[in-house]
């Protein structure tokens, strides 16, 4: 007891002049002795000024960090699986270069090992782990031993690693030193522990580039996970998740990748995009800095530094997760009690969008009274009620303005602020930023959305048939169907084949009818893609005939898509058609992707689709649709329309009778948003030009 008290007094004496970590120490409660001990160790025992400052940095900023998820125990099977997997991969990879590891002979050899390995795991009982999913403050749980081991290892690799030697001390504190890379993520290990596990596969040296080291990690993790495949586990298992394909999202991938690469001496951080331009959700990735000071983004399990901006053409602002407090973040800029959207209410984020794409500074007038200090540029985001804040600016009440430093050209923004709570108000009209060069001079201009006005232009009735535009890859699928043919024959080898219809223009993404100038009975029919694009990207197909022929192998045809009020006349003609069958019942063929009614599936791996009726038949028409994302209006679904007028206003609800919707008495020349209440996640804003939908980022602001 006397020794503990003596050490405690020595600790106080050693760190009495350290004011930075005091707030954390007060919050640490029963664990404060562990933190004091850490500071005292580097002040009085190790006597390393830089390590002492590093410990101060970690402890001072520890008050901003908590975590969820810690492994309390793991089944013996899990640990045995990890050890065996480690042993197999060490033997497989030892002494081999990245090039050798990904060459086909070695991959074939590893594939055989994987099959044997998976067979041996087939009947293994669920390999679970006990995980505590409560939240814990770092300052209340991290021990002196954890911090000392981690700090000492971080300094070792900083001094020895060819990738970290040029880092300044401040850079080292953020890119090598931290024991976590994502705020709130648990399952922590020291850098020394991670290094012990992974340095046997990845040994950085002067002959390896940053890209080489990441590739070693990429290959090692993927191969070890593939060795075991999907195991019978229902929850996370910490480090054991790196040894199977069971549970692993982008947050896990980024966190483990960053922490392990840091433990090997690779400077690394985790970043995330606030949202996508056209879609909901966000993605976490890693970023590393080379010896020239240039940053490179990558996904540590599926891409490499230098591969390019693989995902950032369609993202809004990108934020870096740092360990230390960033005093220019909204968390610190806000007034007491001011609401800040959760994604931005983080003391340790830094906007790094300008590293990935062009950003500009814009100024907007702000003449409203508010108790807050911050305003935001929001973007469209379905999951957030239609508006999602992606970047902030400080309100200057003296000059009645707000300046946004990190706006992105050609993105539609909604200027908003939060006057009282989490309900936003609008302080200016939607806009986008254009950047043009005129006579060598760059012109930056804020413009209103094409096809919209802020005036009252009266009410109109509108007809719409899509909630999301056609995607470029789906347009390409349709274009590649040009040259495909529908053929009839009476010989099995098609030596007497006749072309009944050739696709000469890209088909629309709907189930439509095409006439075959045919009066001949054929025993065999076939759709055949072109030689240049040998893929049967047909999502739905029916061979039609006239009921007058009286074929027993026929039934009522599936209705074509009805895309406008005038097209409803087509339904009156449906009595002219039956669809032919080449099986006793329709239900017997719906397992095939061309007959399953799903617009997103097709027998794309094949060049042709065969249809062999039991008797020779005359097919007079063919009804088909190209594979597509199925983002049109679906009959029977309920839709809601909203329009922008200082916020999203409700325009009504309609249940689709056909494959189009009619909304009456809607304000003209606005920005519109169509929501399917029954299915689907993809929706995008549009305007109307001569009654035709014009979608953001596809038809305009491309």
Residue pairs with C-beta under 8 A, 6 or more apart in sequence:
7 37
7 40
8 33
8 36
10 40
10 44
11 33
11 36
11 37
11 39
11 40
11 44
12 36
14 39
14 40
14 43
14 44
15 36
15 39
15 40
15 43
18 39
18 43
18 56
20 56
20 59
20 60
21 35
21 39
21 56
21 59
21 60
21 62
23 60
23 63
24 35
24 59
24 60
24 61
24 62
24 63
24 139
25 32
25 35
25 36
25 59
25 139
26 32
27 63
27 137
27 139
27 140
28 34
28 35
28 139
28 140
29 140
30 140
31 139
31 140
31 141
31 142
31 143
32 139
34 142
34 143
34 144
34 147
35 59
35 62
35 139
35 142
35 144
35 147
37 144
38 55
38 59
38 144
38 147
38 148
38 151
39 52
39 55
39 56
39 59
41 55
41 144
41 148
42 48
42 51
42 52
42 54
42 55
42 151
43 52
46 52
48 155
50 155
50 169
51 151
51 152
51 155
53 169
54 151
54 154
54 155
54 172
54 173
54 177
55 147
55 151
57 173
57 177
57 323
57 324
58 147
58 151
58 177
58 178
58 179
58 323
59 139
61 323
61 324
61 325
61 348
62 137
62 138
62 139
62 142
63 137
63 139
64 183
64 325
64 347
64 348
65 137
65 138
65 180
65 183
65 184
65 323
65 348
66 135
66 136
66 137
66 138
66 184
67 135
67 136
67 138
67 180
67 184
67 185
67 186
67 188
68 133
68 134
68 135
68 136
68 184
68 185
68 186
69 131
69 132
69 133
69 185
69 186
69 187
69 236
69 238
70 131
70 132
70 136
70 186
70 187
70 188
70 238
71 129
71 130
71 131
71 187
71 237
71 238
71 239
71 240
72 130
72 131
72 132
73 129
73 130
74 129
74 130
74 237
74 238
74 240
75 127
75 128
75 129
77 124
77 125
77 127
78 127
78 128
78 129
78 237
78 240
79 240
81 121
81 127
81 228
81 231
81 240
81 243
81 244
82 239
82 240
82 243
85 224
85 227
85 228
85 243
86 197
86 200
86 224
86 243
88 113
88 117
88 227
89 201
89 220
89 223
89 224
89 227
90 200
90 201
92 106
92 109
92 110
92 113
92 223
93 101
93 201
93 219
93 220
93 223
96 106
98 212
98 215
98 216
98 219
100 106
101 219
101 223
102 219
110 223
110 226
113 227
114 226
114 227
114 229
117 227
117 228
118 227
118 228
118 229
121 228
121 229
121 231
124 231
124 232
125 232
126 231
126 232
126 233
126 234
127 231
127 232
127 233
127 237
127 240
128 233
128 234
128 235
128 237
129 233
129 235
129 236
129 237
129 238
129 240
131 235
131 236
131 237
131 238
136 186
138 180
142 179
146 179
146 188
146 190
147 179
149 190
149 192
149 193
150 179
150 190
150 191
150 192
151 177
152 192
153 190
153 191
153 192
153 195
153 263
154 172
154 176
154 177
154 191
154 262
157 164
157 176
157 191
157 195
157 262
157 263
157 264
157 265
158 164
158 165
158 167
158 172
158 176
158 177
158 265
159 165
160 265
161 204
161 264
161 265
161 266
162 204
162 205
162 206
162 265
163 204
163 210
163 213
163 265
163 266
163 267
163 288
163 290
163 291
164 172
164 175
164 176
164 265
164 266
164 267
166 291
167 175
167 176
167 267
171 267
171 289
172 267
173 323
173 324
174 269
174 322
174 323
174 324
175 262
175 267
175 268
175 269
175 289
176 262
176 265
176 267
177 323
178 262
178 323
179 188
179 190
179 191
179 259
180 188
180 255
180 259
180 323
181 254
181 255
181 258
181 259
181 262
181 268
181 269
181 270
181 321
182 251
182 254
182 255
182 258
182 270
182 284
182 321
183 321
183 346
183 348
185 251
185 255
186 238
187 236
187 238
187 239
189 239
189 259
191 259
191 262
191 263
192 263
193 263
194 259
194 260
194 262
194 263
195 263
195 264
197 239
197 260
198 217
198 220
198 260
198 263
198 264
199 263
199 264
201 216
201 217
201 220
202 213
202 216
202 217
202 220
202 264
204 213
204 264
204 265
204 266
208 216
210 266
210 288
210 290
210 296
210 305
211 304
211 305
211 306
213 261
213 264
213 266
214 261
214 266
214 288
214 298
214 300
214 304
214 305
215 304
217 257
217 260
217 261
217 264
217 300
218 300
218 301
218 302
218 303
218 304
221 242
221 256
221 257
221 300
221 301
222 301
224 242
224 243
225 242
225 243
225 244
225 245
225 248
226 245
227 243
228 243
228 244
228 245
229 244
229 245
230 244
230 245
230 246
231 244
231 245
231 246
233 244
233 246
233 247
235 247
236 247
236 252
237 246
237 247
239 256
241 247
241 248
241 252
241 256
242 248
242 256
250 283
250 284
250 285
250 299
251 284
253 284
253 299
253 300
253 301
254 270
254 284
254 285
254 286
254 299
254 300
255 270
255 284
256 300
257 268
257 286
257 299
257 300
257 301
258 268
258 269
258 270
258 286
258 300
261 268
261 286
261 288
261 300
262 268
266 288
267 288
267 289
268 286
268 287
268 288
269 286
269 287
269 288
269 320
269 321
269 322
270 284
270 285
270 286
270 287
270 320
270 321
271 284
271 285
271 286
271 287
271 297
271 318
271 319
271 320
271 321
271 352
272 282
272 283
272 284
272 285
272 318
272 319
272 321
273 282
273 283
273 311
273 312
273 315
273 316
273 317
273 318
273 319
274 282
274 315
274 316
274 317
274 318
274 319
274 343
274 388
274 390
274 391
275 281
275 282
275 315
275 316
275 379
275 381
275 388
275 390
276 282
276 314
276 315
276 316
277 314
277 315
277 316
277 379
277 411
277 697
278 314
278 682
278 684
278 697
279 314
279 681
279 682
280 381
280 382
280 383
280 384
280 681
281 383
283 311
283 315
285 297
285 298
285 299
285 311
286 297
286 298
286 299
286 300
287 295
287 296
287 297
287 298
287 320
287 352
287 355
288 295
288 296
288 298
288 305
289 295
289 296
290 296
290 305
295 352
295 355
296 305
296 306
297 305
297 309
297 310
297 312
297 356
298 304
298 305
298 306
298 307
298 310
299 310
303 310
309 356
309 357
312 318
312 356
312 357
313 357
315 356
316 379
316 390
316 391
316 408
316 411
317 351
317 353
317 390
317 391
317 406
317 408
318 351
318 352
318 353
318 355
318 356
319 346
319 349
319 350
319 351
319 352
320 349
320 350
320 351
320 352
321 348
321 349
322 348
322 349
322 350
323 348
324 348
325 332
325 347
325 348
326 332
326 347
326 348
326 349
326 350
329 344
329 346
329 347
329 348
329 349
329 350
330 340
330 344
330 345
330 374
330 392
331 340
331 344
331 345
331 346
331 347
332 347
333 373
333 374
333 392
333 394
334 340
334 345
334 372
334 373
334 374
335 371
335 372
335 373
338 371
338 372
338 373
338 374
338 418
339 372
339 418
339 420
339 421
339 422
340 374
340 418
341 376
341 389
341 418
341 422
343 389
344 376
344 389
344 392
351 391
351 405
351 406
353 359
353 391
353 406
353 408
354 406
357 408
358 408
358 409
358 435
359 405
359 406
359 407
359 408
360 407
360 408
360 409
360 433
360 435
360 444
361 403
361 404
361 405
361 406
361 407
362 403
362 404
362 407
362 433
362 444
362 446
363 401
363 402
363 403
363 404
364 375
364 393
364 401
364 402
364 404
364 415
364 427
364 428
364 446
365 400
365 401
365 428
366 375
366 395
366 396
366 400
366 401
366 402
366 417
366 427
367 400
368 417
368 419
368 425
368 427
370 395
370 417
370 419
371 419
372 395
372 417
372 418
372 419
373 394
373 395
374 392
374 393
374 394
374 395
374 417
374 418
375 392
375 393
375 395
375 402
375 415
375 416
375 417
375 427
376 389
376 390
376 391
376 392
376 393
376 415
376 416
376 417
376 418
376 424
377 389
377 390
377 391
377 392
377 393
377 404
377 407
377 413
377 414
377 415
377 416
378 387
378 388
378 389
378 390
378 413
378 414
378 415
378 416
378 424
379 387
379 388
379 390
379 411
379 412
379 413
379 414
380 386
380 387
380 388
380 412
380 414
380 673
380 684
380 685
380 696
381 387
381 388
382 675
382 681
382 683
385 648
386 642
386 648
386 673
387 414
387 416
387 424
387 648
389 416
389 424
391 404
391 406
391 407
392 404
393 402
393 403
393 404
393 405
394 402
394 403
395 401
395 402
395 417
396 402
396 403
402 415
407 413
407 433
408 433
409 432
409 433
409 434
409 435
409 444
410 432
410 433
410 434
410 701
411 432
411 433
411 701
412 430
412 431
412 432
412 449
412 685
412 696
412 701
413 430
413 431
413 432
413 433
414 426
414 430
414 644
415 426
415 427
415 428
415 429
415 430
415 431
416 424
416 425
416 426
416 427
417 424
417 425
417 427
418 424
418 425
419 425
425 647
426 646
426 647
429 448
429 454
430 448
430 449
430 452
430 644
430 671
431 446
431 447
431 448
431 449
432 446
432 447
432 449
432 701
433 444
433 445
433 446
433 447
434 443
434 444
434 445
434 447
435 442
435 443
435 444
436 442
436 443
436 445
437 443
448 454
449 671
449 687
449 696
450 687
450 694
450 700
450 701
451 669
451 687
451 688
451 689
451 694
451 700
452 644
452 669
452 670
452 671
452 687
453 669
453 670
456 667
457 667
457 668
457 669
458 667
458 668
459 665
459 666
459 667
459 668
460 665
460 666
460 667
460 668
461 662
461 663
461 664
461 665
461 666
462 662
462 663
462 666
462 672
462 688
462 691
463 564
463 565
463 660
463 661
463 662
463 691
464 633
464 641
464 660
464 661
464 663
464 672
464 674
464 686
464 688
464 693
465 563
465 564
465 632
465 633
465 659
465 660
465 661
465 693
466 631
466 632
466 633
466 674
466 693
466 695
467 631
467 632
467 633
467 639
467 674
467 675
467 676
467 680
467 682
467 683
467 684
468 629
468 631
468 680
468 682
468 683
468 684
468 695
469 631
469 684
469 686
469 693
469 695
469 698
469 699
470 509
470 628
470 629
470 631
470 698
471 629
474 509
474 626
474 627
474 628
474 629
475 506
477 537
477 626
477 627
477 628
478 506
478 507
478 508
478 509
478 626
478 628
479 506
480 529
480 530
480 532
480 533
480 535
480 537
481 503
481 506
481 507
481 529
481 533
481 537
481 538
481 626
482 503
482 504
482 505
482 506
482 530
483 502
483 503
483 529
483 530
483 532
483 533
484 502
484 503
484 527
484 528
484 529
484 530
484 533
485 499
485 500
485 501
485 502
485 503
485 527
485 528
486 499
486 500
486 501
486 502
486 514
486 516
486 525
486 526
486 527
486 528
486 622
487 494
487 497
487 498
487 499
487 500
487 525
487 526
487 527
487 528
488 497
488 498
488 500
488 518
488 520
488 522
488 524
488 525
488 619
489 495
489 496
489 497
489 498
489 522
489 523
489 524
489 525
489 526
490 496
490 522
490 523
490 524
490 616
491 524
492 524
494 524
494 526
497 526
498 520
498 522
500 516
500 517
500 518
500 619
500 622
501 514
501 515
501 516
501 622
506 626
507 624
507 625
507 626
509 599
509 625
509 626
509 628
509 629
509 630
509 632
510 560
510 561
510 563
510 625
510 632
510 659
511 540
511 558
511 560
511 561
511 623
511 624
511 625
512 560
512 561
512 623
512 624
512 625
513 544
513 560
513 570
513 577
513 621
513 622
513 623
514 621
514 622
514 623
514 624
515 620
515 621
516 619
516 620
516 621
516 622
518 618
518 619
518 620
519 618
520 618
521 616
521 617
521 618
522 616
522 617
522 618
522 619
523 612
523 613
523 615
523 616
524 610
524 611
524 612
525 543
525 610
525 611
525 612
525 613
525 619
526 608
526 609
526 610
526 611
527 536
527 538
527 541
527 608
527 609
527 611
527 624
528 607
528 608
529 535
529 536
529 537
529 607
529 608
534 607
535 604
535 605
535 606
535 607
536 594
536 602
536 603
536 604
536 606
536 607
536 608
536 609
537 602
537 604
537 626
537 627
538 594
538 602
538 603
538 609
538 624
538 625
538 626
538 627
539 593
539 594
539 598
539 599
539 600
539 601
539 602
539 625
539 626
539 627
539 628
540 558
540 594
540 595
540 597
540 599
540 623
540 624
540 625
541 594
541 595
541 609
541 622
541 623
541 624
541 625
542 557
542 558
542 579
542 580
542 622
542 623
542 624
543 579
543 580
543 611
543 613
543 617
543 619
543 622
544 557
544 577
544 578
544 579
544 580
544 619
544 620
544 621
544 622
544 623
545 551
545 554
545 577
545 578
545 579
545 580
545 617
545 618
545 619
545 620
545 621
546 576
546 577
546 578
546 618
546 620
547 554
547 575
547 576
547 577
547 578
549 617
549 618
551 578
551 580
551 613
551 615
551 617
553 580
553 581
553 582
553 613
553 614
553 615
553 617
554 578
554 579
554 580
554 581
555 578
555 579
555 581
555 586
556 578
556 579
557 574
557 577
557 578
557 579
557 623
558 579
558 597
558 623
559 571
559 574
560 570
560 623
561 625
561 632
561 659
562 568
562 570
562 571
562 658
562 659
562 660
563 658
563 659
563 660
564 660
565 660
565 662
567 658
568 658
577 621
579 623
580 611
580 613
580 617
580 619
581 589
581 613
582 589
582 611
582 612
582 613
582 614
583 589
586 595
589 595
590 596
590 597
592 603
593 601
593 602
593 603
594 602
594 603
594 609
598 630
599 625
599 627
599 628
599 629
599 630
600 627
600 628
600 629
600 630
601 627
602 626
602 627
603 609
604 627
629 682
630 680
631 680
631 682
632 659
633 639
633 656
633 658
633 659
633 660
633 661
634 656
634 659
634 676
634 678
634 679
635 656
635 657
635 658
635 659
636 655
636 656
636 678
637 655
637 656
637 676
637 677
637 678
637 679
638 653
638 654
638 655
638 656
638 676
638 677
638 678
639 653
639 654
639 655
639 656
639 661
639 674
639 675
639 676
639 677
640 650
640 651
640 652
640 653
640 674
640 675
640 677
641 650
641 651
641 652
641 653
641 654
641 661
641 663
641 666
641 672
641 673
641 674
641 675
642 648
642 649
642 650
642 651
642 672
642 673
642 675
643 649
643 651
643 666
643 667
643 670
643 671
643 672
643 673
644 670
644 671
644 672
644 673
645 667
645 670
648 673
649 667
651 663
651 666
651 667
651 672
652 663
652 664
652 666
653 677
654 661
654 662
654 663
661 674
666 672
669 687
669 688
670 687
671 685
671 686
671 687
672 685
672 686
672 687
672 688
673 683
673 685
673 686
674 683
674 686
675 683
676 683
684 695
684 696
684 697
684 698
685 695
685 696
686 693
686 694
686 695
686 696
686 699
687 693
687 694
687 700
688 694
693 699
694 700
